[in-house]
Amino acid sequence: MNNRSIPSLRLLFVFALSYVSATQAQPLTSAQIKQIEEIAQTVASQHNANSNAMLDDMTVSSRAVAIGRNVRFENVLRVKQGLPPAKLKEFSDETQREIVPKSCAFNANNPGFNRGLSYTFSYVNIYGEKLAEFNVDKAICNLQR
């Protein structure tokens, strides 16, 4: 996994913080939902604008897509074809151990995150085989405590 992506994620999360007010209204209004969806789109756009900085010997491509209040980070990695299930589990576990705590820390004071902004991290190899996929949202972060 590439640690260069973490500073850019930090920038995106700080950017997202500036767009959401700190009130904790329940349930969300359609305007609030739209605001969080716009934040998700901005996060995805910013990620894509900086995606070349995340490429290395292993990472072939990285792009983000906003779908509602979710930002899906899609990463293509240069790893061999047909990895056994045990290796896939090991990769997934290690990647989650790296990404989840950092994402939770970056979003600890993010009101948008409290209102449903979430992230999906997806990894495939250059052959299109799924390596790992996991979500990070407020509920996942609460389990980390």
N, C-alpha and C positions, 0 to 999 in steps of 0.2 A: 504494500500500500504506500502511497505517496504522501508524505507529510506536507508537501507544498500546497496541497488543496486546503489544509486547515486554516491558514491565514486568510485565504479568499473567502472561506465560509464565515469566518469571524466578521469580515467586512460586510458580507451580505446580511448577517444576523443583526449587526449594528444598524445597517441601513433599514432593515425591517422594523426595528425598534422605533425609529423616528417617525413611522407612519401610523402607528396604532396608539390610541390613547390608553391610559392606565386603568380605566374603569373596568369593573368586573361584572357588567350587566349580564343577566341570564333571563330568558334565552336571547340569542343574538338577533339583532334586527337584520333585515335584508341589506341595509346599507353597511353594517358592520361585516357581514359575510362578504359582500362585494369588495370592501376594503382589504380584507385578508386575502381574498383571491387575487387582488391587484398586487399585493405584497409578494405572493407566491410567483406571479408572473415576473415581477421585478427581480426576485432572487434567481429565477431560471435565466432570465436575460443576462444578468450580471455574470452568472456562472459561465454561460456560453461565450460571453465576450472575453472571458479570461481563461477559457478552456485550454488553450495552447500551453499555458504555464503549468498545467497539470500533467502534461505528457512526458513520458520518460521511456526507458528501455522496456518496461512492462506494460504501461498504460498507452494503448493505441489511440483511444478516443474517450472523451468524457463530454457528455451533454446533459442538459437539464430540460425538463418539460414540466410546465405547471398544469395541473389538472385539478380544478377547483381550488381547495385550500391545501393541496398537496404538491410538493415539488419532488419530482422523480429524477434522481441522478442516475444516469445510465452510463456505465463504464465498460469499455471493451479492453480486455487484457490479453497480452501475448503469453498464453500458457498452452501447454500441449493438450491435444485432443484426448478425450476419453478418460479423464481422471476418475479414479475409483471413488465410491461414495465416502469412504473414510477420509480421503484427502479433501473432498468437497466440504465435508463437515468441519474439518480442521480449518480450512480457509475461511469458511463462513464464521465460525466461532472467533477466530483471531481478528477478523475484520470488524465484527461487531464489538469486540472488546476494545478496539481502537476507536471506532467511530462514535458509538453510542454515548460514552461518557463525555467526549468532547462536544458533541452536538447538544447534549443536555446542559453542559456548563455554559455554552454560548447562548443558550435560550433560557437560562434560569430566570431572567428578569424581562423576558419578552412577552408582552401582553398578547401579541398575535398568536404565540405558541399556546398560551392559556386558552385561547379562543378557537383552537382547531387547526392552526398551521402545523403541518406535519411534513415529514420527509421520507422518501423511499429511496434506498440505495440498492441498485441493481448492478450485478457484475456478470458478464458473459465473456467467453473466450472468442478468439477471432474466427472460430468455426460456428459460432452461434449457440454454443452449449452454455446453459445456465450454470454459473459457479456459485452464486449466492444472491439472496435478496432479503432485505429486512426493512422494517419501518422504525422511525423514531418519532414519537409524539409525546405529549405530556404524560400520558399513562405509563409509557415505557420508562420515561425519566423518573417518575414517582417510584417505580420499582427499583431504581438504581440507588435510592437513598438508604 
